[in-house]
Structure formats: structure tokens, C-alpha cells
Amino acid sequence: MTMHDLPDAAGEPGDTSGRSRFAAAIRSRMVGPGGYYNLGNGLGLATGVMVQIVAVPPGSAVSGHAALLDYFVGSIAALSLTLATLVFFWSGEIYCRAWARKPSPDVSLNRLGDITSGVGAIGLGIALFLFGEPVLAATSGLLHALGKFGSAFEDGKPLPGWPANWPNPFRSAVLASRLPALVSAAVGSGGALQLVWSGASWTLVAAPLTLLVCYLLWAKADLLLLLQEVRAGSAPASVRRQPRSNVTAHVEDRGPCLQAPLGVWQRRAEDRAGSSAASEDSSGVEAHQIRGAGEGRSESAPHPADQHV
């Protein structure tokens, strides 16, 4: 999204064109996984900051600034989580740019998004382990990273022991890595709701409930990537393997306005090639007859056209 996609603050009152452009830009970013990834990232970050500030007791010696500083870089675990969040935001933006291309995502940018997401998952795993969550560190961190790196560096060959008609194993691993955190967030939200119903602060339920929504958004993004792999794998082999010349690829990328002239050029080239081949075969036969008559060569001698082929 560029600055031109944002609403004009200096527009006339009641002018909805700016808001329409802004809404269109938001919808365009939600087409692929990047929008869902970053929506979850932004929601989680905003909720965490809000809860951290609200949790500061009135009249406390700790200021809101100090609370935020402690939240972002107060420990090695907090710093790891902050860096992982930044990398995840970057990865989500790369996915947005990859899926902005129609009709299929940009393969190189999609792979770069997988790599950066895997790096972010490593930082998340370190943070969760230092926070005392080894199970979530192994799933949301390690399993997530393995799935992302595997998706980025797979060579298209089936994984040994993995049925060919099953979904992509690496994309499936990323999606499966969300399940333990989803269950944990759901259980935490249920317990916090009971405490809030009993009169406790609403901040107790804000964090786990927001985390549950975030994981649902991230799972939606994972599912989009998985389904894209399924669609790519179900394409006919003739379509997937058909080579394209540089000229054909360039003209197809330029649009239909140049595709019609390309067909004319190809037909003319085929006609010229056919005429040339026919002329060459005719010349070869005549030369063979003349040489056979003049030099008394046997009929078993190789045909000049056969030698040429």
C-alpha cells in the first residue's frame, strides 16, 4: 500500500472517495496470507501494550513509559519476542507483495516470506522457552520454523514416506503448530472469563482472548498458503511443465494486446520453416538422383536428407 492509497485528510467534508480508496487498499491486502498475518500481529501488539499500561497501579512509582520499556526490552525473553514480532511484520509485508501479483503469487517473494517467517519463529521459540513455556516453544517455535524453512527450500520432490495425495507436509506442519497455542489460549480465556464474572479486572481475559483471535487469523493465513500449494499440485502436468520461450513469456506478461500478433508471428515462422524443410528435402532428392546416375552409386547409400537429420 502506498501513500496514494490513504484517504486525503484535506478532502472536503462528506467526501467518501478517500475512505473508499482506503477500504479498497485494506481489502486488497486481505486477499493473501500477509494481511491476516499482520492483522494478527498488530492486534496482538496493540493489546499487549494496552494491557501493560492499564496494569500499572494508580499512584505507582512505575510510569507507563517504564512499563512499556520493560514490556519490550526488559529481559532477554522480552527482547526476543520484540525482535520476533518485527520479523513477523516484515514477513507479512513480503507475503502481501507476493500475493499482489495476479493470478498466482510471486514464487520468489513467497519463498522469501517463508524464510523470514521461519527466522521469526526461531525468535518466538526462544522467547517462549525463556518465559517457561517449553511445549509452546517446541510447537509454535521449532515446528513452525521447520515448516516454514521446509516450504522455502523444498525441491518439489515428495517427502519419503509421505503419501503423494496428502497436502504439503511442510505447510501442514505450520498449520499444526498453531493447535497447542489455540488450545492453551481457549482454556486460558475460559478460566479468565470465570474470574472476570466474579469481579476480577477485565484485563485478565483481554490477553488470552486476543491471543485466541490472533491464532485464528494466523491459522487462516497458513490455510491460504496450504490451499495454494494444493491448487498448484492439482494443475495438469502438461500445464505445469510446458516451457515458455522468453518472447512468449514477455508477451504474456505484457497483456492480451500483444498475444494476437504473437500468434501471427508463430504461424509465419511455422510456414517459413515448413517451406524451407520442403525445399531442402526436394533438393536432397534431386541431388541424390543426379549423383546416383552420374557416379553409379548403389541404392543402399545414405540419403543426404537423412545425413542432415
N, C-alpha and C positions, 0 to 999 in steps of 0.2 A: 504493500500500500504506500503510495506516495503522498506528498503534501497536497497534491491536487485532488486527492480523493476525500480530503477532510472538508467538513462544512465551512463555508465562508462566514467568519464571525462578523464581518461587516455587512452582511446581507440585510435586505430590508426585512422588517418585522412581518411575520406571517409567511415568508418565503420558504417553501418546503423543498426547494431544489437541493440545497446544501445537505439537508437531512436525508434526502433520498439518495444522494451520492454516497453519503456516509454509510447508510444502511446497505447499499449495494456493495460497497467495499467490504463490509463485515460479512455479508452473505458469500462473497467470492472467496473469502479466507476460510469459510467453514465447509468448502467443497471437499477438501482433503484432510488428512490427519493433522497437519500442522496447526490449523485453527483450534481443533479440540485439545491438542496437547497444550498450547499456550493459554487457552481459556482455563484449563485446569491449573496450569502453573500460576497464572495471575490471580485466580480465585483463592488458591491455597496461600500464596504470599500475602495478599491483602488481609485475609482472615487471620493469619498468624501475627501480622503486625498489629492489627486491631486488638486482638486478644492480649497481646503482650503489653500494650499501652493501658488497656482497661484494667488489667490485673494489678497495676501499681496501686497500692492502698493510698487513699487520700491523706495528705499530710506526711507522706513517707519522705525520707531523705533521698530516696532514689527518684530521679527525674525521669520523664518519658524518654529523653534523649539517651540517658544511661541505660534504660531498659531496652531500647532498640539496639544500642551498641552491643549489649550483652546478647541479644537475640541473634544478631548477625555474625559477630566475631568474638563472642565471649569465651569460647572454648574451641579446641580442635574439632570437636564434633559439629559445633555451630558453624565454624568456618567451612568445613567440608560440605555441609548442607547448603550453605550460601553459594559456594562455587558450583556445586552440582545444579542448583536452581538456575544459575546464569547460563550454564552449558545447555540445560534443557530448553531454556528460552531461545537460545541460538539455534539449537536443533529444530525446534518447532518452526522457526522462521525459514530455515532451509527447506523443510518439508512444504511449507506454503509456496515457496518459489518453484519447487519441483512439480507440485500439482497444479500450478497455474498454467502449465502447458497443456494444450488440448490436442488430441483426445486422450492421450496417455501421459503419465508422469515422466519427467526427465529422469532417465536411469542414473546418470552420474550424480545429480543433486540428491536423488533419493538415497543413493549409497552413502553420500556424504552425511545426510541426515541420520542414517543408521549408525555411522561411525561416531558422530558427535553424541548421539543419544547413548551409545554404549559407554563412552567416556563419562558422561553424566551419571550413568547407573553405577559405575565404579565409585564415584564420589559419594553417591547416595548410600551405597552399601557400607562404606567406611563410616559415614555418619551414623547410620542405624546401629552398627556394631558398637560404636563408642557410646551410643545412647542406651546400650543394654538390650538391644533387640536382635539377637543373633539369627533367629528364624527369618525375620523380615530382611535382614542383611543378606541372607543366602538366597532369598527368592526375589525380592524387589531390587536387590543389588546385583548379585552374582548371576542368577538365572536370566535376569533382564539383559545384563551386559553380554552374556554368551549368545542369547538370541539375536541381539542387535548386531554384534560382530559377525555371527554366522550368516545373517541375512546380507550383510555388506560384502562378505568375501566368498560366498558360495559360488561355485563354478557351474551351476546348473545340473550337475550330476546328482542322481538320487543318493540319499544317505544310506549307507549299508544297514540293512535290517528294517528300514522304514518303508512301509508299503507305498507303492507309487500312486495309488488312488487316494491317499490321505493328504490333508493340507500340508503346506510347507512346514517342516519341523521347527525351523528357527523362528518364523513368525508365530507359530503355535506356542513356542516356549515363552515368547514375550507376553502373549496374552495370558498364559497360565501363571506367569509371575505375579499377576495382579490379584489372583484369587486369595492368597493368605491375607494380604493387606485389606482386601474388601471385607473379608470375614471379620478381621480384627476391628475395622472401622465400624461395621454394623453392630458388633457386640458392644463396643465402646459407646456408640450412640444410644443403644438401648439402655445401658446402665446409667449414662448421664441423664437421659430423659427422666428416669425414675427419681434421680436426685433433684433435678430442677422442679419436678412436680411436687417434691416435698419441701420446696422453698429455697433450694440452693441457687447460686448465681447461674444465669444463662450462659455464661462463658464456659461452663463445664461441658455443655453439649455443642457449642459452636465449633470447636476444633474437630472432634471426631465426625460430626455430621458433615462439615465442609470437606473433610478428607474423604468421606464416603462418596460425595458428589464428584470430587476431583478424580478419584479412581474410576468411577463410571465413565467420565469424559475421556480419560486416558485409555480405558479399555475400548471405547468406541473408536478411537484413533487406531489402536492396534488392530481392531477388526477390519477397518478400512484397508489397511496395508495387507492383511491376510487375504481378504477378498480380492484385492487387486492381483495378488500372486495366483490365486485360483483362476481368475479370468485369463491371466496371461498363460497359465499352464493348459487351459482348456482350448486355446486357439488352435485351429488346424495346423498340422505340421507344415503343409505347403505354404501357409501364410507366414508362419514364424521363420521358416528357413529360406524363403525366396529372397535372393540377393538383389540389391538395388544398385544400379550404377550411380556414379557421382552426379551425372547430369540429371538422371531421373529423380534422385533424392532431392537435389536442389530445386527442381521444378515443382515437385510435390510440396515442398516446404513453402514455395512462393505462392501457391494457391491454384485454383482451377483455371485462372485466366491464361496460364501458360501450359496447361496439361493438354489442351486440344492441339496447339502447334507441335507439341512433342510427339503426339500420335502421328501427325503428318510426316514429321522428320523420320520417325521409325519406319513408316511404310515406305518412304522414298529410299531409305537405306536398305531395306529388305529387297526392294525392286532392283536397286543397283547391284546388290550382292547376288541376286538370282541371275540377272543378265550377265554379270561377269563370270559366274560359275558355268552358265550355259555356253558362253563364248569360249571359255577355257577348255571345256570338255569337247566342243566341236573342233577346236584347233588341234587338240591332242589326238583325236581320232584321225583327222586328215593327215597329220604328221606321221602317224603310225602306218597308215596305208601307203603313203609315198615311200617311207623308208623300207617297208616290207617289200614293196615292188622293186625298188632300186637295188637293195642290198641283199634280197633273198633271205630275210630273217624269218625264223620259224614262228608259228602261231603261239608257241609257248613263251615267247619273250614278254617281259612285263610291260604293261601299258603305261605310257608316260603319265597319264592321269592318275593311275594307281601309285606310281612313284611319288607324285606330287602330294597325294593324300597321305 
